[in-house]
Amino acid sequence: MVHSVIHSKAASLIIAVMIISAALFVVAVTNINVGIGDADLALVATKGEQAYTAAEGCVQDTLRQIRRTASYGVGSGTITFTSTIGSCTIDVIDLGGNQRRISVTGTVDDFSRRITVTATVGGLVITIQSWQET
């Protein structure tokens, strides 16, 4: 009788250890998955910001080029610019009345961000009418 009580207690202890181990395993796997998800989210955010930075830099460069030569990009079709960070495609459209619409898509790896700017060109002065991410 004493022997069966010891076996019963030992079996209960083994089952309790197995349940606790399984619970700890589930918690560990969940934490690993959350960590991987957070790393993926951070990568997406970083690449998105890099694509926006590339687009913003190309808009600024295009505005400088227009300041030097008011007709820069008009009728040229899509202009492509590549850097070590990523690339940009730039379209400059003459809206008439010295207004230009500059559409730039910045791309880093598989991530893209687009900025559209409407500006008025007056000699060496460029007035930005709108600047929006589209």
N, C-alpha and C positions, 0 to 999 in steps of 0.2 A: 504494500500500500504506500509506504514511504517512497518507494522507487517510482511509482506512477505519478505521485505528486511532484517529484523532482523533474520527471520528464515533461509533465504538463507545464511547470514553471519555465523550464528551458525552452519548450516549444513556444510559449507565449512571449518569452524574451526575444527569441529569434524572429518571430513575426513582427514584433514591435520595432526591432532594429531594421527589418526589411521595409516596413512602412515608412519609417523616418528616413531611411536611405533613399527610397523612391521619391519622397517629398523634396528632399534636398537636391536630388538629381533634376527634378522638374524645375525647381527654383533656379538652379545653375543654368540649365538650357534656356530658360526664359530670359535670364540676365544676358546671356551671350547673344540671343536673338535681338534683344533691345539694343545692345551695344552695336551690333552690326547695322541695325536700322538707323541708329543715330549717326554712325559713320557714313552710311549712304546719304542720309539727309544733309550732312555737313558737306559732302562732296558735291551734291547737287547745288547747294547754296553757293559754294565757292566757285564752281564753274559758271553758274548764272551771273555772279558778280563780275567774274573775269570777262564774260561775254559783254556785259553792260559797260564795263570799263573800256573794252576794245571799241564798242560802238560810240561811246562818248568821245574817245580820243579821235576817232575818224570824223565825227561831226565837227570837233574843234579844228582839226586840220583842214577840213573842207571849207569852213568859214574863213580861215586864214587865206586859203587859196583864192576864195571869192573876193576877199578884200584886196588881194594883189591884182587879180584879173576878174572883173565882174562877170564875165561870161564863162568862168571855169565850170566845166562839167555839163553845161547846157548843150543838149543835142549829142552828147558823147555816148549815150547809152550807159550801161552799168559799169562803174569803175570798181575794180577789185584791188584791195590793199591787203598785203600779207605781212605779218610781223612774227616774231618769235613766240608771242603769246597766243595769237589767233589770227583771224582774218575779218575783213569787212567788205561788204558790197555797198556801194554808194550810188544813189540816183539823185541827180539834181534836175529839177523841173522849173522852167521859167514860167511863172504865173502871170507875167505882165506887170506893168507898173513898178518895175524894179523889185518885184517880190520873187523869192525862190522857195521851193519846197525841197528840203534835203531829207531823203529817207536813207537811213543807214541800218544795216543788219550786221551786228557783231557776232562772230561765231568762235567758240572755243570748244574743240572736240565736237561732241554732238549737241552742244548747248548754244542757243541763239537768243539774242535780245535785239529788239528793233526800236530805234528812236526816229521820230519824225519832227523836223524843225521847219517852221515857216519864218523867213527873215526878209527884211527890206534892206536893199543895198543902196547906199547913198554915198558915193565917193569912197573915202576910207572908213566910213562909219557903217556898221552893220547893226541893225536893230532887230532883235529876236522878237517875233510876234507870238510864237508859241513853241514850246519844247515839250514833247510828250512821248512816253513810251507807248508804243502801239503793238 
